[in-house]
Amino acid sequence: MIGSLDLSTFPQIALVIFLGVFAAICIRMVRSTTSDEMRAASMIPLQAEECERRREKKS
C-alpha cells in the first residue's frame, strides 16, 4: 500500500495532519473555557517562582 504512493504524497499527508492539529489548537483556544480554568493555568509559572522563594528562605 505505502509502496504504491508517489513521493510527493507524503508532504501532502504531513500538511493535512499539521492543518488538523493547528485547527484543533485554534478551536481549543477560541472555545469558551471557564475563566477560572484559564486564570488558574495562567498562575502556574508564578506559583513555581513562589515555591522557589520559599525554599531559598528556608535554606
N, C-alpha and C positions, 0 to 999 in steps of 0.2 A: 504494500500500500504506500509506504513512505518512499520507496524506491521509484515509484511512478510519478512523484511530484517533481515539478520543474524547480530549479534552483531559485528562481525569483518568487516562488510561492512562500518560502519561509519568512522573508521580511514582511510580506503581507499578513501572514498569520501573527507575527510579532506585533505588527501595527494594530491589528484587531484586538489582541489581548491588552495592549497598552491603552487603547482608547476605552475599552471596557472597564479597566481598573481606574483610569482617570475619571470616567463618568461616575463610577461608584463613589469615588472620593469626593467629587464635587457635589453629588446628591447628598452624601453624608454631611458635608459642611453646610449646605444650604437648608437641609431639613431642620425643621424647628425642634431642636432638642431642648430639654428643660434648661433654663438658665442656671439652675442650681448645679446641674451636672457640669456645665461649661465653667462656671465660677470655681467649682472645686478642682477641675482639671487645670485651670489657669494658676492655681495656688501651689501646685506640686513643686515647681522649682524653688519657690520661696520657702516652703516647708523644709526642703533639703538643706538650704543655707541656714535656716534657724536651728536645725538639729546639729549642724557642724559647729555653730557658735556655742551651743550648749556644751558640746563635747570639749571644746577648747577651754571654756571657763572651768570645767571640772578638772582639767589636767593641771 
